[in-house]
Each structure stands twice: as C-alpha cells, then as structure tokens.
Amino acid sequence: MHRPQRQAEGTRAWNRVVIDVPGPRFEPTPPRVSGGTCPDAECDGWSAPGLTIRSASVRGERHRYYRQPRQDATCAVLHEESGVVVFAVADGLSSASAATIGAAEACRAAVWSLHARLDEGGSHSPADFTAAARYAAEALHRQAAAMLRREPAPAQVEELVATTLVAGVARPGGHGVEVSLFRIGDSAAWTLDPARARYRPLFAAKTDGDLVPTSVAALPRVPEPLERWSGLLPPGQVLLVGTDGFGDPLGDGDGQVGALFAEHLAVPPPPLWLAHLLDFSRETFDDDRTLLALWPRNEAPR
C-alpha cells in the first residue's frame, strides 16, 4: 500500500531545481545534426587514490528551444603510473558553426598532450601548458581542414571550431592535491570551502568592460603568456572548473546558486545528482552549463 507513495516521493526529489524566478517550461527539441551533435546531458564520476572527480554537462534552455546541440565539453582521465589526474573543460563559441566539435576536440587534444607529457617525464615533471595549448590549437586546425576538405585560413578555423579551454593536472599528496591549470577564454575555475560557502576565483573575473578582455581570447588562438594558476587544494575544499553557463549565475557565490552548490558539494554527490543540480531553472540564465569538481581524499596515493 505504501509503495506508490514512496515512488511519488522519490519522483518529487528529482523535480527540476528552481532558483528564484524559473525560466519557461517546454519540452526540449532534438538538436540538428549539422555542426556536430552530442547528448542533451552527460555526467561522469570516479575516485582514484587521493582524490575524487565528478563532472556534468547539460544543454542550456536556449539551445534546447532552438534545436541547437550542447556546445560544452569536459574530460578527465587518470595517468595510471603516477596517479595524476588530467582534466579539461571547454565551451565552444556561439559564433562558431561547429562549436560542439571544437569544444570536444579541444578537451581531447589538451588531455592527450598533458597525459603524454607524464608518460615522457614522469609524475614530477612540470606540465607543459604551452605545448598542450598549441597542440589543441593544431587539433582544431586539422579538424577544420577535414571538415572543409582543404587547408583552412586561420579565420576559417575560428569560424568553424573556436572554443574556450581550461585544462590542468591534479597531483595527490599527503597534505591535499597539488593543482596546476591554465585557461584560454572566459571559462573559469574556483576553490570552494563548503563549510563557509565561500568561492575563491582562480582567474580574473569576467567583465563587460575592457579591463579583462578574456571573452575575445579563444582557441585556435594561443595567447602569450597563458593565464595559469597553481596551488594546494587541502582536504575539506573543492576545486571547481566550469563554463560561463555555470559561472554567470554563480557570480561571486554569495547568492542562491552559490548556496545550493556549497550545500550539495560538501561531499561528492552521485554523478547523476550533479547533472540534476546543474540543470537548475532560473530566469535569463539559459546557456549550456558544465562543471568539473575535484575533492581531495584522506588516503595518500600509493
């Protein structure tokens, strides 16, 4: 007699998360295949000695309404021999006709380059971020050439597959996780102290003025110098890497979005639950959202 009630309660737990004024409700339309396509949402999660990873990427309401594919991508892999995790997050530019392909290819290429560096130099060799960024740019050039079936001009590569990129490595140790990362474009990264609901941005904030022109820098262009950050992520804190679909509603972290994620990221949630949270509804915020989160674990790496 109680089973239907329990099922209803479980269903209610998965109702869309609404923050403040929700966006319009509608059934998503299927994305068109031209320019590349990918699932409406995806998520991943696993643990390795010394750290735990969760990631999710969801299509924004604007793309769901206008039959456009999700243009964000993320990737994380473990380097087996060293225990180092290599990760990337990308946001294909809306001005690029094959932004979906550009974001996925940039993540794949950056992660492959950083992983190969670990194969060559071992776990203690510094990550070569310039080489990784250039390899990702070259991969976008090759992708554009394959799509056009001819050697593309630099402007044509940008028109097809321009994308932001944040990529890096995480090395577990006895006192936390050593993190090093770089970015191109306006995707971002933060450390989160869930106990105090405090977010610390690791790169300069996105602005509408000319003080921080990060929005104009995107692969295949590789800026010199690259924006970089390195530091120790101690136990009890969380590394977050996300696209502006997450960063814009988060703001400085003091509002309702910041409170929601601080509460639910105090410990690693199930990957599906992270995707569910990331798909919250809030008026005017309708971009794709991608978030990768990393927690140090108490156990030291082997």
C-alpha positions in Angstrom: 0.0 0.0 0.0 2.9 2.4 0.7 4.9 1.6 -2.4 3.2 4.2 -4.7 3.7 6.9 -2.0 7.4 6.1 -1.8 7.7 6.2 -5.6 6.0 9.6 -5.7 8.3 11.0 -3.0 11.3 9.7 -5.0 10.0 11.3 -8.1 9.5 14.7 -6.3 13.1 14.6 -5.3 14.1 14.7 -9.0 11.8 17.6 -9.9 13.6 20.4 -11.6 15.5 22.6 -9.2 14.1 26.1 -9.4 16.1 29.1 -8.2 14.2 32.4 -7.7 12.1 33.0 -10.9 12.2 30.0 -13.2 12.6 30.0 -16.9 9.8 29.0 -19.2 8.7 25.3 -19.2 8.7 23.4 -22.5 9.7 20.1 -23.9 13.2 20.2 -25.4 13.5 19.9 -29.2 16.1 17.5 -30.8 19.3 19.2 -31.9 20.0 19.4 -35.6 22.9 17.2 -36.7 24.7 19.9 -38.8 27.7 21.3 -37.0 28.0 18.3 -34.7 25.8 16.9 -32.0 26.0 15.3 -28.6 23.6 14.1 -25.9 21.5 16.7 -24.1 23.4 15.9 -20.9 26.2 13.7 -19.7 27.9 13.0 -16.4 30.9 11.1 -15.1 32.4 10.3 -11.7 35.1 8.1 -10.1 37.7 8.0 -7.4 41.4 7.3 -7.5 43.9 7.2 -4.7 44.0 10.7 -3.2 41.1 12.3 -5.0 37.5 12.0 -6.3 36.2 13.5 -9.5 32.6 14.4 -10.6 31.6 16.2 -13.8 28.4 17.0 -15.6 27.5 19.0 -18.7 23.9 19.9 -19.7 22.4 21.7 -22.7 21.0 25.1 -22.0 17.4 26.2 -22.5 18.3 28.4 -25.4 19.8 25.5 -27.3 17.0 23.2 -26.3 14.5 25.6 -27.7 16.2 26.5 -31.0 17.3 22.9 -31.8 21.0 23.5 -31.3 23.4 21.0 -29.7 25.2 21.4 -26.5 28.4 23.3 -27.2 30.3 22.5 -23.9 32.6 19.5 -23.3 34.6 18.1 -20.4 37.1 15.2 -20.0 39.1 13.8 -17.1 41.5 10.8 -17.1 43.8 9.1 -14.7 47.5 8.6 -15.5 47.9 5.1 -14.1 51.6 5.1 -13.4 51.8 8.4 -11.5 48.3 8.7 -10.0 48.0 12.2 -11.6 44.6 13.2 -13.0 44.5 15.3 -16.2 41.3 17.2 -16.9 39.8 19.8 -19.3 36.6 21.8 -19.7 35.7 23.7 -22.9 32.9 26.0 -24.2 32.5 26.3 -28.0 31.9 29.8 -29.1 28.3 30.5 -30.2 29.8 32.3 -33.2 31.4 29.1 -34.4 29.3 26.9 -36.7 30.7 23.7 -35.4 31.3 24.8 -31.8 30.2 21.4 -30.4 33.0 19.7 -32.3 35.5 22.4 -31.4 34.9 22.0 -27.6 35.1 18.2 -27.7 38.3 18.2 -29.8 40.0 20.9 -27.6 39.3 18.8 -24.5 40.5 15.6 -26.1 43.7 17.2 -27.5 44.7 19.1 -24.3 44.2 16.0 -22.1 46.1 13.8 -24.6 49.1 16.2 -24.6 49.3 16.6 -20.8 48.9 12.8 -20.4 51.7 12.2 -22.9 54.0 14.6 -21.0 53.5 12.4 -17.9 54.5 9.4 -19.9 57.7 11.1 -21.1 58.8 12.8 -17.9 57.2 11.0 -15.0 54.8 12.3 -12.3 57.2 15.0 -11.0 57.8 16.6 -14.4 56.1 20.0 -14.7 53.1 20.2 -17.1 53.9 21.9 -20.4 50.8 24.0 -20.7 52.1 26.0 -23.7 52.7 22.7 -25.6 49.2 21.5 -24.6 47.5 24.7 -25.8 49.4 24.7 -29.1 48.5 21.0 -29.6 44.9 21.8 -29.0 45.1 24.6 -31.5 46.7 22.4 -34.1 44.0 19.8 -33.5 41.3 22.4 -34.2 43.2 23.3 -37.4 43.2 19.7 -38.5 39.6 19.3 -37.7 38.7 22.3 -39.7 40.8 21.0 -42.7 38.9 17.7 -42.5 35.5 19.5 -42.5 36.4 21.8 -45.3 38.4 19.2 -47.3 41.1 21.8 -47.9 43.8 23.8 -45.9 41.8 26.4 -44.0 42.8 30.0 -43.3 43.1 30.9 -39.6 39.9 32.9 -39.8 38.1 29.8 -41.2 39.3 27.7 -38.3 37.8 30.3 -35.8 34.6 30.5 -37.7 34.2 26.7 -37.5 35.5 25.5 -34.2 36.6 28.3 -31.9 36.4 27.4 -28.2 37.4 28.3 -24.7 39.6 25.9 -22.7 40.6 25.3 -19.1 42.9 22.3 -18.6 45.3 21.1 -16.0 46.7 18.4 -13.8 46.0 17.3 -10.2 48.7 15.5 -8.2 47.5 13.9 -4.9 49.9 14.1 -1.9 49.9 13.7 1.8 48.5 17.2 2.5 46.0 17.5 -0.3 46.1 17.8 -4.1 48.6 19.9 -6.0 46.7 21.6 -8.8 48.1 23.4 -11.9 45.9 24.7 -14.7 45.6 27.2 -17.5 42.8 28.8 -19.4 42.1 30.4 -22.7 38.9 32.4 -22.9 36.2 33.1 -20.3 35.6 29.7 -18.7 36.7 29.7 -15.1 37.9 27.9 -12.0 37.3 28.3 -8.3 38.1 26.7 -5.0 35.1 26.2 -2.7 35.1 26.0 1.0 31.7 24.3 1.6 31.7 24.8 5.3 31.7 28.6 4.8 30.1 28.6 1.4 33.0 30.7 0.1 34.1 30.6 -3.5 37.6 31.9 -4.5 38.1 32.6 -8.2 41.4 31.4 -9.6 41.4 33.7 -12.6 40.4 37.3 -13.2 36.7 37.7 -13.3 34.7 38.1 -16.5 33.6 41.7 -17.0 31.6 43.7 -19.5 34.4 46.3 -19.8 37.8 46.4 -21.3 39.8 45.6 -18.1 39.6 41.9 -18.5 39.1 41.1 -22.2 39.1 37.3 -21.7 36.0 36.8 -23.9 37.9 37.7 -27.1 40.6 35.1 -26.5 39.7 31.7 -27.7 41.4 28.7 -29.4 42.7 28.3 -32.0 44.5 31.5 -30.9 47.0 30.8 -28.1 47.7 33.9 -26.1 51.1 34.7 -24.7 51.5 34.4 -21.9 48.9 31.9 -20.9 46.8 32.5 -17.8 47.9 30.0 -15.2 47.2 29.0 -11.6 48.9 26.6 -9.3 48.3 25.8 -5.6 47.4 23.2 -3.0 43.9 22.0 -2.6 43.7 20.9 1.0 41.2 18.4 2.4 37.8 20.0 3.0 38.0 22.2 -0.1 36.8 21.5 -3.6 38.2 22.5 -7.0 35.6 23.6 -9.5 36.2 24.2 -13.2 33.2 25.4 -15.2 31.9 27.2 -18.3 30.2 30.6 -18.0 26.9 28.9 -18.1 27.7 28.0 -14.5 29.9 30.9 -13.7 27.5 33.7 -14.7 24.6 32.6 -12.4 27.1 31.8 -9.6 28.5 35.3 -9.6 30.6 35.9 -6.5 29.0 32.9 -4.8 27.0 34.8 -2.3 23.6 34.2 -3.8 21.2 31.3 -4.1 23.2 29.4 -6.7 26.3 29.6 -4.5 24.4 28.3 -1.5 22.9 25.5 -3.5 26.2 24.1 -4.7 28.0 24.7 -1.5 25.4 22.5 0.3 25.4 19.7 -2.3 29.2 19.7 -2.9 30.3 19.3 0.7 30.9 15.7 -0.2 31.0 14.1 -3.7 27.4 13.6 -4.9 26.3 10.9 -7.3 27.2 12.0 -10.8 23.6 11.9 -11.9 22.7 14.2 -9.0 25.4 16.7 -10.0 23.9 16.8 -13.5 20.4 17.3 -12.0 21.6 20.2 -9.9 23.4 21.8 -12.8 20.2 21.7 -14.8 18.5 24.2 -12.4 16.0 26.6 -13.9 16.5 30.4 -13.4 15.1 33.2 -15.5 17.5 34.6 -18.1 20.3 32.0 -17.5 19.8 29.7 -20.4 23.3 28.8 -21.6 24.9 25.4 -21.6 26.4 24.5 -18.2 29.4 22.4 -17.5 31.1 21.8 -14.1 34.0 19.5 -13.1 34.6 19.1 -9.4 37.5 17.6 -7.6 37.8 16.6 -3.9 41.0 15.5 -2.0 40.6 12.2 -0.2 42.2 11.4 3.1 44.1 8.5 1.8 47.5 9.2 0.4 48.4 8.0 -3.1 50.2 4.6 -3.4 
